[in-house]
Amino acid sequence: MEEIVRSLVMVLMRGSEYQMICKCPKCEADIMALTLNSVPSHYVTSSFGREAAYEQLNTKENLEWINKRIIRAIHVVSKYPKH
Ligand SMILES: [Zn+2]
């Protein structure tokens, strides 16, 4: 899950829709952490488990669901930045 969230955060933060938001490592880490606290973790212990979890999570509906949570985190962090 963390890997998926990280790649979606990178895509969203670099997209044209969020040009105005701060892209410093602090804000990016806060957006990551806020999002990860609102989604199930899906810990795995092997590369096979990683593949299986990825397969399960990598659906259009699920990625849209995660994107919504990232967008919410982007709004929170840009409203209350730690700097
Ligand atoms: Zn920042």
PDB file of the backbone (N, CA, C, O) and the ligand in Angstrom, with CONECT records:
HET     ZN  A 101       1
ATOM      1  N   MET A   1       0.828  -1.207   0.000  1.00  0.00           N
ATOM      2  CA  MET A   1       0.000   0.000   0.000  1.00  0.00           C
ATOM      3  C   MET A   1       0.863   1.258   0.000  1.00  0.00           C
ATOM      4  O   MET A   1       0.580   2.218  -0.716  1.00  0.00           O
ATOM      5  N   GLU A   2       1.924   1.239   0.816  1.00  0.00           N
ATOM      6  CA  GLU A   2       2.775   2.421   0.884  1.00  0.00           C
ATOM      7  C   GLU A   2       3.405   2.733  -0.481  1.00  0.00           C
ATOM      8  O   GLU A   2       3.505   3.893  -0.880  1.00  0.00           O
ATOM      9  N   GLU A   3       3.824   1.683  -1.183  1.00  0.00           N
ATOM     10  CA  GLU A   3       4.420   1.899  -2.507  1.00  0.00           C
ATOM     11  C   GLU A   3       3.417   2.516  -3.477  1.00  0.00           C
ATOM     12  O   GLU A   3       3.746   3.417  -4.247  1.00  0.00           O
ATOM     13  N   ILE A   4       2.184   2.008  -3.421  1.00  0.00           N
ATOM     14  CA  ILE A   4       1.144   2.522  -4.313  1.00  0.00           C
ATOM     15  C   ILE A   4       0.843   3.981  -3.978  1.00  0.00           C
ATOM     16  O   ILE A   4       0.754   4.832  -4.863  1.00  0.00           O
ATOM     17  N   VAL A   5       0.687   4.256  -2.669  1.00  0.00           N
ATOM     18  CA  VAL A   5       0.388   5.630  -2.250  1.00  0.00           C
ATOM     19  C   VAL A   5       1.534   6.558  -2.665  1.00  0.00           C
ATOM     20  O   VAL A   5       1.294   7.671  -3.135  1.00  0.00           O
ATOM     21  N   ARG A   6       2.780   6.100  -2.490  1.00  0.00           N
ATOM     22  CA  ARG A   6       3.920   6.951  -2.840  1.00  0.00           C
ATOM     23  C   ARG A   6       3.874   7.322  -4.323  1.00  0.00           C
ATOM     24  O   ARG A   6       4.066   8.485  -4.677  1.00  0.00           O
ATOM     25  N   SER A   7       3.618   6.335  -5.192  1.00  0.00           N
ATOM     26  CA  SER A   7       3.626   6.667  -6.624  1.00  0.00           C
ATOM     27  C   SER A   7       2.435   7.554  -6.993  1.00  0.00           C
ATOM     28  O   SER A   7       2.559   8.440  -7.839  1.00  0.00           O
ATOM     29  N   LEU A   8       1.269   7.316  -6.354  1.00  0.00           N
ATOM     30  CA  LEU A   8       0.105   8.164  -6.654  1.00  0.00           C
ATOM     31  C   LEU A   8       0.322   9.589  -6.147  1.00  0.00           C
ATOM     32  O   LEU A   8      -0.069  10.550  -6.809  1.00  0.00           O
ATOM     33  N   VAL A   9       0.952   9.729  -4.961  1.00  0.00           N
ATOM     34  CA  VAL A   9       1.243  11.060  -4.419  1.00  0.00           C
ATOM     35  C   VAL A   9       2.177  11.810  -5.366  1.00  0.00           C
ATOM     36  O   VAL A   9       1.972  12.992  -5.642  1.00  0.00           O
ATOM     37  N   MET A  10       3.203  11.116  -5.860  1.00  0.00           N
ATOM     38  CA  MET A  10       4.150  11.762  -6.773  1.00  0.00           C
ATOM     39  C   MET A  10       3.445  12.238  -8.037  1.00  0.00           C
ATOM     40  O   MET A  10       3.677  13.356  -8.497  1.00  0.00           O
ATOM     41  N   VAL A  11       2.584  11.392  -8.599  1.00  0.00           N
ATOM     42  CA  VAL A  11       1.860  11.761  -9.824  1.00  0.00           C
ATOM     43  C   VAL A  11       0.946  12.955  -9.560  1.00  0.00           C
ATOM     44  O   VAL A  11       0.929  13.921 -10.324  1.00  0.00           O
ATOM     45  N   LEU A  12       0.175  12.874  -8.450  1.00  0.00           N
ATOM     46  CA  LEU A  12      -0.786  13.939  -8.151  1.00  0.00           C
ATOM     47  C   LEU A  12      -0.091  15.270  -7.868  1.00  0.00           C
ATOM     48  O   LEU A  12      -0.521  16.313  -8.359  1.00  0.00           O
ATOM     49  N   MET A  13       0.996  15.234  -7.066  1.00  0.00           N
ATOM     50  CA  MET A  13       1.673  16.477  -6.689  1.00  0.00           C
ATOM     51  C   MET A  13       2.361  17.139  -7.878  1.00  0.00           C
ATOM     52  O   MET A  13       2.576  18.351  -7.885  1.00  0.00           O
ATOM     53  N   ARG A  14       2.704  16.335  -8.879  1.00  0.00           N
ATOM     54  CA  ARG A  14       3.364  16.902 -10.044  1.00  0.00           C
ATOM     55  C   ARG A  14       2.388  17.220 -11.167  1.00  0.00           C
ATOM     56  O   ARG A  14       2.774  17.751 -12.209  1.00  0.00           O
ATOM     57  N   GLY A  15       1.110  16.888 -10.944  1.00  0.00           N
ATOM     58  CA  GLY A  15       0.094  17.141 -11.960  1.00  0.00           C
ATOM     59  C   GLY A  15      -0.281  18.613 -12.050  1.00  0.00           C
ATOM     60  O   GLY A  15       0.012  19.391 -11.142  1.00  0.00           O
ATOM     61  N   SER A  16      -0.926  18.989 -13.140  1.00  0.00           N
ATOM     62  CA  SER A  16      -1.260  20.396 -13.371  1.00  0.00           C
ATOM     63  C   SER A  16      -2.287  20.902 -12.355  1.00  0.00           C
ATOM     64  O   SER A  16      -2.334  22.096 -12.058  1.00  0.00           O
ATOM     65  N   GLU A  17      -3.107  19.993 -11.825  1.00  0.00           N
ATOM     66  CA  GLU A  17      -4.174  20.388 -10.907  1.00  0.00           C
ATOM     67  C   GLU A  17      -3.629  20.949  -9.583  1.00  0.00           C
ATOM     68  O   GLU A  17      -4.286  21.764  -8.936  1.00  0.00           O
ATOM     69  N   TYR A  18      -2.427  20.509  -9.187  1.00  0.00           N
ATOM     70  CA  TYR A  18      -1.898  20.904  -7.876  1.00  0.00           C
ATOM     71  C   TYR A  18      -0.585  21.665  -8.000  1.00  0.00           C
ATOM     72  O   TYR A  18       0.341  21.458  -7.216  1.00  0.00           O
ATOM     73  N   GLN A  19      -0.514  22.558  -9.006  1.00  0.00           N
ATOM     74  CA  GLN A  19       0.698  23.357  -9.207  1.00  0.00           C
ATOM     75  C   GLN A  19       0.948  24.315  -8.043  1.00  0.00           C
ATOM     76  O   GLN A  19       2.091  24.666  -7.747  1.00  0.00           O
ATOM     77  N   MET A  20      -0.159  24.742  -7.376  1.00  0.00           N
ATOM     78  CA  MET A  20      -0.031  25.774  -6.352  1.00  0.00           C
ATOM     79  C   MET A  20       0.508  25.227  -5.027  1.00  0.00           C
ATOM     80  O   MET A  20       1.007  25.999  -4.208  1.00  0.00           O
ATOM     81  N   ILE A  21       0.416  23.921  -4.802  1.00  0.00           N
ATOM     82  CA  ILE A  21       0.768  23.416  -3.483  1.00  0.00           C
ATOM     83  C   ILE A  21       2.283  23.303  -3.311  1.00  0.00           C
ATOM     84  O   ILE A  21       3.029  23.149  -4.278  1.00  0.00           O
ATOM     85  N   CYS A  22       2.715  23.385  -2.037  1.00  0.00           N
ATOM     86  CA  CYS A  22       4.129  23.270  -1.707  1.00  0.00           C
ATOM     87  C   CYS A  22       4.605  21.843  -1.986  1.00  0.00           C
ATOM     88  O   CYS A  22       3.926  20.874  -1.647  1.00  0.00           O
ATOM     89  N   LYS A  23       5.784  21.727  -2.609  1.00  0.00           N
ATOM     90  CA  LYS A  23       6.293  20.401  -2.974  1.00  0.00           C
ATOM     91  C   LYS A  23       7.567  20.046  -2.205  1.00  0.00           C
ATOM     92  O   LYS A  23       8.356  19.209  -2.643  1.00  0.00           O
ATOM     93  N   CYS A  24       7.758  20.695  -1.050  1.00  0.00           N
ATOM     94  CA  CYS A  24       8.958  20.406  -0.270  1.00  0.00           C
ATOM     95  C   CYS A  24       8.836  19.005   0.349  1.00  0.00           C
ATOM     96  O   CYS A  24       7.729  18.487   0.492  1.00  0.00           O
ATOM     97  N   PRO A  25       9.973  18.392   0.715  1.00  0.00           N
ATOM     98  CA  PRO A  25       9.937  17.028   1.270  1.00  0.00           C
ATOM     99  C   PRO A  25       9.083  16.916   2.522  1.00  0.00           C
ATOM    100  O   PRO A  25       8.483  15.870   2.768  1.00  0.00           O
ATOM    101  N   LYS A  26       9.017  17.990   3.324  1.00  0.00           N
ATOM    102  CA  LYS A  26       8.230  17.983   4.554  1.00  0.00           C
ATOM    103  C   LYS A  26       6.745  17.825   4.223  1.00  0.00           C
ATOM    104  O   LYS A  26       6.067  16.980   4.806  1.00  0.00           O
ATOM    105  N   CYS A  27       6.247  18.623   3.303  1.00  0.00           N
ATOM    106  CA  CYS A  27       4.832  18.551   2.931  1.00  0.00           C
ATOM    107  C   CYS A  27       4.532  17.227   2.250  1.00  0.00           C
ATOM    108  O   CYS A  27       3.480  16.633   2.485  1.00  0.00           O
ATOM    109  N   GLU A  28       5.447  16.759   1.405  1.00  0.00           N
ATOM    110  CA  GLU A  28       5.222  15.487   0.727  1.00  0.00           C
ATOM    111  C   GLU A  28       5.140  14.350   1.754  1.00  0.00           C
ATOM    112  O   GLU A  28       4.285  13.471   1.638  1.00  0.00           O
ATOM    113  N   ALA A  29       6.030  14.366   2.762  1.00  0.00           N
ATOM    114  CA  ALA A  29       6.013  13.336   3.805  1.00  0.00           C
ATOM    115  C   ALA A  29       4.724  13.418   4.621  1.00  0.00           C
ATOM    116  O   ALA A  29       4.161  12.389   4.995  1.00  0.00           O
ATOM    117  N   ASP A  30       4.252  14.641   4.900  1.00  0.00           N
ATOM    118  CA  ASP A  30       3.005  14.807   5.655  1.00  0.00           C
ATOM    119  C   ASP A  30       1.814  14.276   4.856  1.00  0.00           C
ATOM    120  O   ASP A  30       0.928  13.626   5.411  1.00  0.00           O
ATOM    121  N   ILE A  31       1.797  14.553   3.570  1.00  0.00           N
ATOM    122  CA  ILE A  31       0.706  14.062   2.713  1.00  0.00           C
ATOM    123  C   ILE A  31       0.726  12.531   2.685  1.00  0.00           C
ATOM    124  O   ILE A  31      -0.320  11.886   2.763  1.00  0.00           O
ATOM    125  N   MET A  32       1.935  11.959   2.571  1.00  0.00           N
ATOM    126  CA  MET A  32       2.082  10.495   2.600  1.00  0.00           C
ATOM    127  C   MET A  32       1.530   9.925   3.910  1.00  0.00           C
ATOM    128  O   MET A  32       0.727   8.993   3.906  1.00  0.00           O
ATOM    129  N   ALA A  33       1.978  10.506   5.032  1.00  0.00           N
ATOM    130  CA  ALA A  33       1.611   9.975   6.355  1.00  0.00           C
ATOM    131  C   ALA A  33       0.108  10.102   6.595  1.00  0.00           C
ATOM    132  O   ALA A  33      -0.532   9.166   7.075  1.00  0.00           O
ATOM    133  N   LEU A  34      -0.452  11.271   6.257  1.00  0.00           N
ATOM    134  CA  LEU A  34      -1.890  11.467   6.448  1.00  0.00           C
ATOM    135  C   LEU A  34      -2.683  10.460   5.633  1.00  0.00           C
ATOM    136  O   LEU A  34      -3.652   9.879   6.121  1.00  0.00           O
ATOM    137  N   THR A  35      -2.269  10.258   4.397  1.00  0.00           N
ATOM    138  CA  THR A  35      -2.979   9.302   3.538  1.00  0.00           C
ATOM    139  C   THR A  35      -2.851   7.889   4.091  1.00  0.00           C
ATOM    140  O   THR A  35      -3.839   7.159   4.175  1.00  0.00           O
ATOM    141  N   LEU A  36      -1.625   7.502   4.471  1.00  0.00           N
ATOM    142  CA  LEU A  36      -1.406   6.131   4.946  1.00  0.00           C
ATOM    143  C   LEU A  36      -2.171   5.842   6.227  1.00  0.00           C
ATOM    144  O   LEU A  36      -2.535   4.696   6.487  1.00  0.00           O
ATOM    145  N   ASN A  37      -2.417   6.874   7.029  1.00  0.00           N
ATOM    146  CA  ASN A  37      -3.209   6.657   8.246  1.00  0.00           C
ATOM    147  C   ASN A  37      -4.690   6.443   7.941  1.00  0.00           C
ATOM    148  O   ASN A  37      -5.444   6.010   8.812  1.00  0.00           O
ATOM    149  N   SER A  38      -5.110   6.742   6.720  1.00  0.00           N
ATOM    150  CA  SER A  38      -6.532   6.605   6.394  1.00  0.00           C
ATOM    151  C   SER A  38      -6.824   5.429   5.469  1.00  0.00           C
ATOM    152  O   SER A  38      -7.955   5.255   5.014  1.00  0.00           O
ATOM    153  N   VAL A  39      -5.799   4.620   5.191  1.00  0.00           N
ATOM    154  CA  VAL A  39      -6.012   3.445   4.329  1.00  0.00           C
ATOM    155  C   VAL A  39      -5.463   2.198   5.026  1.00  0.00           C
ATOM    156  O   VAL A  39      -4.562   2.307   5.858  1.00  0.00           O
ATOM    157  N   PRO A  40      -5.993   1.017   4.699  1.00  0.00           N
ATOM    158  CA  PRO A  40      -5.462  -0.206   5.319  1.00  0.00           C
ATOM    159  C   PRO A  40      -4.021  -0.477   4.861  1.00  0.00           C
ATOM    160  O   PRO A  40      -3.678  -0.236   3.703  1.00  0.00           O
ATOM    161  N   SER A  41      -3.183  -0.979   5.778  1.00  0.00           N
ATOM    162  CA  SER A  41      -1.742  -1.026   5.491  1.00  0.00           C
ATOM    163  C   SER A  41      -1.306  -2.136   4.532  1.00  0.00           C
ATOM    164  O   SER A  41      -0.432  -1.908   3.697  1.00  0.00           O
ATOM    165  N   HIS A  42      -1.888  -3.319   4.630  1.00  0.00           N
ATOM    166  CA  HIS A  42      -1.515  -4.445   3.761  1.00  0.00           C
ATOM    167  C   HIS A  42      -0.035  -4.819   3.865  1.00  0.00           C
ATOM    168  O   HIS A  42       0.655  -4.938   2.853  1.00  0.00           O
ATOM    169  N   TYR A  43       0.441  -5.001   5.090  1.00  0.00           N
ATOM    170  CA  TYR A  43       1.822  -5.444   5.273  1.00  0.00           C
ATOM    171  C   TYR A  43       2.028  -6.820   4.641  1.00  0.00           C
ATOM    172  O   TYR A  43       1.136  -7.668   4.676  1.00  0.00           O
ATOM    173  N   VAL A  44       3.207  -7.031   4.064  1.00  0.00           N
ATOM    174  CA  VAL A  44       3.547  -8.351   3.518  1.00  0.00           C
ATOM    175  C   VAL A  44       4.972  -8.704   3.939  1.00  0.00           C
ATOM    176  O   VAL A  44       5.745  -7.833   4.337  1.00  0.00           O
ATOM    177  N   THR A  45       5.310  -9.991   3.848  1.00  0.00           N
ATOM    178  CA  THR A  45       6.634 -10.419   4.307  1.00  0.00           C
ATOM    179  C   THR A  45       7.465 -11.080   3.211  1.00  0.00           C
ATOM    180  O   THR A  45       8.567 -11.558   3.479  1.00  0.00           O
ATOM    181  N   SER A  46       6.961 -11.113   1.999  1.00  0.00           N
ATOM    182  CA  SER A  46       7.727 -11.754   0.928  1.00  0.00           C
ATOM    183  C   SER A  46       7.411 -11.064  -0.391  1.00  0.00           C
ATOM    184  O   SER A  46       6.436 -10.320  -0.492  1.00  0.00           O
ATOM    185  N   SER A  47       8.240 -11.313  -1.402  1.00  0.00           N
ATOM    186  CA  SER A  47       7.983 -10.702  -2.703  1.00  0.00           C
ATOM    187  C   SER A  47       6.716 -11.301  -3.324  1.00  0.00           C
ATOM    188  O   SER A  47       6.020 -10.635  -4.090  1.00  0.00           O
ATOM    189  N   PHE A  48       6.425 -12.563  -2.987  1.00  0.00           N
ATOM    190  CA  PHE A  48       5.183 -13.163  -3.467  1.00  0.00           C
ATOM    191  C   PHE A  48       3.977 -12.451  -2.852  1.00  0.00           C
ATOM    192  O   PHE A  48       3.010 -12.128  -3.542  1.00  0.00           O
ATOM    193  N   GLY A  49       4.056 -12.214  -1.541  1.00  0.00           N
ATOM    194  CA  GLY A  49       2.983 -11.500  -0.856  1.00  0.00           C
ATOM    195  C   GLY A  49       2.820 -10.101  -1.411  1.00  0.00           C
ATOM    196  O   GLY A  49       1.703  -9.598  -1.531  1.00  0.00           O
ATOM    197  N   ARG A  50       3.938  -9.471  -1.751  1.00  0.00           N
ATOM    198  CA  ARG A  50       3.905  -8.121  -2.318  1.00  0.00           C
ATOM    199  C   ARG A  50       3.159  -8.125  -3.654  1.00  0.00           C
ATOM    200  O   ARG A  50       2.317  -7.265  -3.910  1.00  0.00           O
ATOM    201  N   GLU A  51       3.479  -9.096  -4.489  1.00  0.00           N
ATOM    202  CA  GLU A  51       2.805  -9.215  -5.786  1.00  0.00           C
ATOM    203  C   GLU A  51       1.298  -9.420  -5.603  1.00  0.00           C
ATOM    204  O   GLU A  51       0.482  -8.784  -6.269  1.00  0.00           O
ATOM    205  N   ALA A  52       0.952 -10.325  -4.681  1.00  0.00           N
ATOM    206  CA  ALA A  52      -0.462 -10.641  -4.456  1.00  0.00           C
ATOM    207  C   ALA A  52      -1.211  -9.403  -3.946  1.00  0.00           C
ATOM    208  O   ALA A  52      -2.321  -9.113  -4.393  1.00  0.00           O
ATOM    209  N   ALA A  53      -0.590  -8.675  -3.005  1.00  0.00           N
ATOM    210  CA  ALA A  53      -1.227  -7.475  -2.468  1.00  0.00           C
ATOM    211  C   ALA A  53      -1.364  -6.418  -3.563  1.00  0.00           C
ATOM    212  O   ALA A  53      -2.379  -5.729  -3.660  1.00  0.00           O
ATOM    213  N   TYR A  54      -0.332  -6.307  -4.373  1.00  0.00           N
ATOM    214  CA  TYR A  54      -0.356  -5.317  -5.457  1.00  0.00           C
ATOM    215  C   TYR A  54      -1.490  -5.621  -6.431  1.00  0.00           C
ATOM    216  O   TYR A  54      -2.248  -4.728  -6.811  1.00  0.00           O
ATOM    217  N   GLU A  55      -1.601  -6.888  -6.831  1.00  0.00           N
ATOM    218  CA  GLU A  55      -2.679  -7.329  -7.732  1.00  0.00           C
ATOM    219  C   GLU A  55      -4.035  -6.937  -7.177  1.00  0.00           C
ATOM    220  O   GLU A  55      -4.905  -6.432  -7.887  1.00  0.00           O
ATOM    221  N   GLN A  56      -4.187  -7.186  -5.878  1.00  0.00           N
ATOM    222  CA  GLN A  56      -5.454  -6.945  -5.206  1.00  0.00           C
ATOM    223  C   GLN A  56      -5.774  -5.449  -5.146  1.00  0.00           C
ATOM    224  O   GLN A  56      -6.927  -5.044  -5.292  1.00  0.00           O
ATOM    225  N   LEU A  57      -4.742  -4.639  -4.930  1.00  0.00           N
ATOM    226  CA  LEU A  57      -4.968  -3.203  -4.734  1.00  0.00           C
ATOM    227  C   LEU A  57      -5.024  -2.424  -6.038  1.00  0.00           C
ATOM    228  O   LEU A  57      -5.622  -1.349  -6.103  1.00  0.00           O
ATOM    229  N   ASN A  58      -4.404  -2.964  -7.069  1.00  0.00           N
ATOM    230  CA  ASN A  58      -4.233  -2.217  -8.310  1.00  0.00           C
ATOM    231  C   ASN A  58      -5.459  -2.327  -9.232  1.00  0.00           C
ATOM    232  O   ASN A  58      -5.344  -2.760 -10.379  1.00  0.00           O
ATOM    233  N   THR A  59      -6.620  -1.933  -8.723  1.00  0.00           N
ATOM    234  CA  THR A  59      -7.805  -1.893  -9.576  1.00  0.00           C
ATOM    235  C   THR A  59      -8.199  -0.429  -9.749  1.00  0.00           C
ATOM    236  O   THR A  59      -7.859   0.419  -8.924  1.00  0.00           O
ATOM    237  N   LYS A  60      -8.915  -0.147 -10.825  1.00  0.00           N
ATOM    238  CA  LYS A  60      -9.295   1.223 -11.131  1.00  0.00           C
ATOM    239  C   LYS A  60     -10.070   1.835  -9.959  1.00  0.00           C
ATOM    240  O   LYS A  60      -9.799   2.962  -9.545  1.00  0.00           O
ATOM    241  N   GLU A  61     -11.037   1.075  -9.431  1.00  0.00           N
ATOM    242  CA  GLU A  61     -11.873   1.578  -8.339  1.00  0.00           C
ATOM    243  C   GLU A  61     -11.035   1.885  -7.108  1.00  0.00           C
ATOM    244  O   GLU A  61     -11.200   2.923  -6.468  1.00  0.00           O
ATOM    245  N   ASN A  62     -10.121   0.953  -6.785  1.00  0.00           N
ATOM    246  CA  ASN A  62      -9.314   1.140  -5.585  1.00  0.00           C
ATOM    247  C   ASN A  62      -8.348   2.318  -5.731  1.00  0.00           C
ATOM    248  O   ASN A  62      -8.154   3.084  -4.787  1.00  0.00           O
ATOM    249  N   LEU A  63      -7.743   2.463  -6.916  1.00  0.00           N
ATOM    250  CA  LEU A  63      -6.813   3.576  -7.119  1.00  0.00           C
ATOM    251  C   LEU A  63      -7.564   4.905  -7.022  1.00  0.00           C
ATOM    252  O   LEU A  63      -7.032   5.883  -6.497  1.00  0.00           O
ATOM    253  N   GLU A  64      -8.797   4.941  -7.525  1.00  0.00           N
ATOM    254  CA  GLU A  64      -9.593   6.166  -7.403  1.00  0.00           C
ATOM    255  C   GLU A  64      -9.914   6.462  -5.935  1.00  0.00           C
ATOM    256  O   GLU A  64      -9.899   7.613  -5.499  1.00  0.00           O
ATOM    257  N   TRP A  65     -10.203   5.395  -5.187  1.00  0.00           N
ATOM    258  CA  TRP A  65     -10.506   5.536  -3.762  1.00  0.00           C
ATOM    259  C   TRP A  65      -9.286   6.083  -3.025  1.00  0.00           C
ATOM    260  O   TRP A  65      -9.412   6.978  -2.190  1.00  0.00           O
ATOM    261  N   ILE A  66      -8.111   5.548  -3.333  1.00  0.00           N
ATOM    262  CA  ILE A  66      -6.884   6.027  -2.690  1.00  0.00           C
ATOM    263  C   ILE A  66      -6.604   7.470  -3.115  1.00  0.00           C
ATOM    264  O   ILE A  66      -6.221   8.299  -2.290  1.00  0.00           O
ATOM    265  N   ASN A  67      -6.796   7.767  -4.398  1.00  0.00           N
ATOM    266  CA  ASN A  67      -6.572   9.133  -4.880  1.00  0.00           C
ATOM    267  C   ASN A  67      -7.425  10.147  -4.122  1.00  0.00           C
ATOM    268  O   ASN A  67      -6.963  11.247  -3.819  1.00  0.00           O
ATOM    269  N   LYS A  68      -8.659   9.779  -3.819  1.00  0.00           N
ATOM    270  CA  LYS A  68      -9.537  10.685  -3.067  1.00  0.00           C
ATOM    271  C   LYS A  68      -8.940  10.985  -1.695  1.00  0.00           C
ATOM    272  O   LYS A  68      -8.997  12.118  -1.217  1.00  0.00           O
ATOM    273  N   ARG A  69      -8.365   9.953  -1.066  1.00  0.00           N
ATOM    274  CA  ARG A  69      -7.760  10.153   0.246  1.00  0.00           C
ATOM    275  C   ARG A  69      -6.506  11.021   0.152  1.00  0.00           C
ATOM    276  O   ARG A  69      -6.241  11.839   1.034  1.00  0.00           O
ATOM    277  N   ILE A  70      -5.742  10.839  -0.918  1.00  0.00           N
ATOM    278  CA  ILE A  70      -4.548  11.675  -1.108  1.00  0.00           C
ATOM    279  C   ILE A  70      -4.960  13.130  -1.315  1.00  0.00           C
ATOM    280  O   ILE A  70      -4.351  14.040  -0.753  1.00  0.00           O
ATOM    281  N   ILE A  71      -5.992  13.344  -2.120  1.00  0.00           N
ATOM    282  CA  ILE A  71      -6.453  14.706  -2.394  1.00  0.00           C
ATOM    283  C   ILE A  71      -6.902  15.383  -1.104  1.00  0.00           C
ATOM    284  O   ILE A  71      -6.636  16.565  -0.885  1.00  0.00           O
ATOM    285  N   ARG A  72      -7.592  14.612  -0.245  1.00  0.00           N
ATOM    286  CA  ARG A  72      -7.999  15.158   1.045  1.00  0.00           C
ATOM    287  C   ARG A  72      -6.762  15.545   1.872  1.00  0.00           C
ATOM    288  O   ARG A  72      -6.735  16.605   2.499  1.00  0.00           O
ATOM    289  N   ALA A  73      -5.754  14.688   1.868  1.00  0.00           N
ATOM    290  CA  ALA A  73      -4.514  14.976   2.608  1.00  0.00           C
ATOM    291  C   ALA A  73      -3.811  16.198   2.030  1.00  0.00           C
ATOM    292  O   ALA A  73      -3.271  17.010   2.781  1.00  0.00           O
ATOM    293  N   ILE A  74      -3.810  16.340   0.708  1.00  0.00           N
ATOM    294  CA  ILE A  74      -3.189  17.509   0.068  1.00  0.00           C
ATOM    295  C   ILE A  74      -3.879  18.775   0.561  1.00  0.00           C
ATOM    296  O   ILE A  74      -3.215  19.767   0.863  1.00  0.00           O
ATOM    297  N   HIS A  75      -5.211  18.748   0.644  1.00  0.00           N
ATOM    298  CA  HIS A  75      -5.946  19.930   1.103  1.00  0.00           C
ATOM    299  C   HIS A  75      -5.603  20.259   2.551  1.00  0.00           C
ATOM    300  O   HIS A  75      -5.392  21.422   2.895  1.00  0.00           O
ATOM    301  N   VAL A  76      -5.547  19.239   3.394  1.00  0.00           N
ATOM    302  CA  VAL A  76      -5.236  19.466   4.811  1.00  0.00           C
ATOM    303  C   VAL A  76      -3.832  20.045   4.956  1.00  0.00           C
ATOM    304  O   VAL A  76      -3.638  21.041   5.653  1.00  0.00           O
ATOM    305  N   VAL A  77      -2.847  19.422   4.296  1.00  0.00           N
ATOM    306  CA  VAL A  77      -1.449  19.871   4.451  1.00  0.00           C
ATOM    307  C   VAL A  77      -1.242  21.260   3.857  1.00  0.00           C
ATOM    308  O   VAL A  77      -0.481  22.057   4.406  1.00  0.00           O
ATOM    309  N   SER A  78      -1.908  21.561   2.743  1.00  0.00           N
ATOM    310  CA  SER A  78      -1.694  22.877   2.154  1.00  0.00           C
ATOM    311  C   SER A  78      -2.400  23.967   2.976  1.00  0.00           C
ATOM    312  O   SER A  78      -2.026  25.139   2.923  1.00  0.00           O
ATOM    313  N   LYS A  79      -3.422  23.561   3.732  1.00  0.00           N
ATOM    314  CA  LYS A  79      -4.097  24.521   4.594  1.00  0.00           C
ATOM    315  C   LYS A  79      -3.315  24.749   5.897  1.00  0.00           C
ATOM    316  O   LYS A  79      -3.244  25.867   6.406  1.00  0.00           O
ATOM    317  N   TYR A  80      -2.730  23.663   6.422  1.00  0.00           N
ATOM    318  CA  TYR A  80      -1.976  23.764   7.681  1.00  0.00           C
ATOM    319  C   TYR A  80      -0.545  23.258   7.482  1.00  0.00           C
ATOM    320  O   TYR A  80      -0.176  22.250   8.084  1.00  0.00           O
ATOM    321  N   PRO A  81       0.266  23.917   6.665  1.00  0.00           N
ATOM    322  CA  PRO A  81       1.649  23.447   6.467  1.00  0.00           C
ATOM    323  C   PRO A  81       2.455  23.621   7.757  1.00  0.00           C
ATOM    324  O   PRO A  81       2.163  24.509   8.558  1.00  0.00           O
ATOM    325  N   LYS A  82       3.469  22.772   7.955  1.00  0.00           N
ATOM    326  CA  LYS A  82       4.261  22.824   9.194  1.00  0.00           C
ATOM    327  C   LYS A  82       5.403  23.823   9.091  1.00  0.00           C
ATOM    328  O   LYS A  82       6.332  23.782   9.898  1.00  0.00           O
ATOM    329  N   HIS A  83       5.350  24.703   8.127  1.00  0.00           N
ATOM    330  CA  HIS A  83       6.418  25.688   7.974  1.00  0.00           C
ATOM    331  C   HIS A  83       5.863  26.992   7.443  1.00  0.00           C
ATOM    332  O   HIS A  83       6.613  27.948   7.247  1.00  0.00           O
TER     333      HIS A  83
HETATM  334 ZN    ZN A 101       6.197  22.494   2.217  1.00  0.00          ZN2+
END
